[in-house]
């Protein structure tokens, strides 16, 4: 028997021992079972749910019709509407104030 076959034989033995060890420990472990409690199941159906009334969406009054806004003026029409800007003239009292 040369070295490589001996190493193969030792590796197979080690693997076989590990598999047997896990198999034996798996069968010998105590099975811990809890007493089963009856679960309370809740049955939900859309037909059984109470209807929820929306407070904000239940308006019986019809909304008033809104006024249609006129179209925006363009081009020459806009020039007729635009007023020249007002020039601001500061008060004389503000210019004479002394700041020290």
C-alpha positions in Angstrom: 0.0 0.0 0.0 1.5 3.3 -1.1 1.0 6.6 0.5 -1.8 8.0 -1.7 -4.1 5.0 -1.3 -3.5 5.1 2.5 -4.4 8.8 2.6 -7.6 8.1 0.6 -8.5 5.3 3.0 -8.0 7.6 6.0 -10.0 10.4 4.4 -12.9 8.0 3.7 -12.9 6.7 7.2 -13.0 10.2 8.7 -15.9 11.2 6.5 -17.8 8.0 7.3 -17.3 8.6 11.0 -18.6 12.2 10.7 -21.7 11.1 8.8 -22.4 8.3 11.3 -21.9 10.8 14.2 -24.4 13.3 12.8 -26.9 10.5 11.9 -26.8 9.0 15.5 -27.0 12.4 17.1 -30.0 13.3 15.0 -31.9 10.1 16.0 -31.0 10.4 19.7 -31.9 14.0 20.2 -35.0 14.4 22.3 -38.0 15.6 20.5 -39.4 18.6 22.4 -43.0 19.0 21.5 -45.1 21.8 23.0 -48.7 21.1 23.7 -50.7 22.5 20.8 -53.0 25.4 21.6 -56.0 26.0 19.5 -55.4 29.0 17.3 -58.0 31.6 17.1 -58.6 32.1 13.4 -60.1 35.3 12.3 -62.3 35.2 9.2 -62.5 38.4 7.3 -65.0 39.0 4.5 -65.6 42.1 2.5 -69.3 41.5 2.8 -69.3 41.6 6.5 -67.2 44.7 7.0 -69.2 47.8 8.0 -69.4 50.6 5.5 -67.4 53.7 6.4 -69.0 57.0 5.4 -66.6 59.7 4.3 -67.3 63.0 5.9 -65.4 65.1 3.4 -66.8 63.6 0.2 -70.5 63.5 1.0 -71.6 66.9 -0.2 -75.1 66.9 -1.5 -74.8 70.4 -2.8 -73.7 70.9 -6.3 -70.7 73.1 -6.8 -71.2 76.5 -8.3 -70.1 76.7 -11.9 -66.8 78.6 -12.2 -66.4 81.6 -14.4 -64.3 81.0 -17.5 -61.2 83.1 -17.4 -60.6 85.3 -20.4 -57.6 84.4 -22.6 -54.3 86.0 -22.0 -53.6 89.1 -24.2 -50.7 88.7 -26.6 -48.6 91.0 -28.8 -50.2 94.4 -29.5 -53.1 93.8 -27.0 -50.5 93.4 -24.2 -48.8 96.7 -25.1 -52.1 98.5 -24.7 -52.8 97.1 -21.3 -49.3 97.7 -19.8 -49.0 100.9 -17.9 -45.7 102.7 -17.5 -43.9 102.1 -14.2 -44.4 104.6 -11.4 -41.2 106.5 -10.5 -40.3 106.6 -6.9 -39.2 110.0 -5.4 -37.7 109.7 -1.9 -38.8 112.2 0.8 -36.6 115.1 1.5 -36.8 114.3 5.3 -34.9 111.1 4.8 -32.0 112.8 2.9 -31.5 115.4 5.7 -31.3 112.9 8.5 -27.9 112.9 10.3 -26.4 109.5 10.9 -23.5 109.5 13.4 
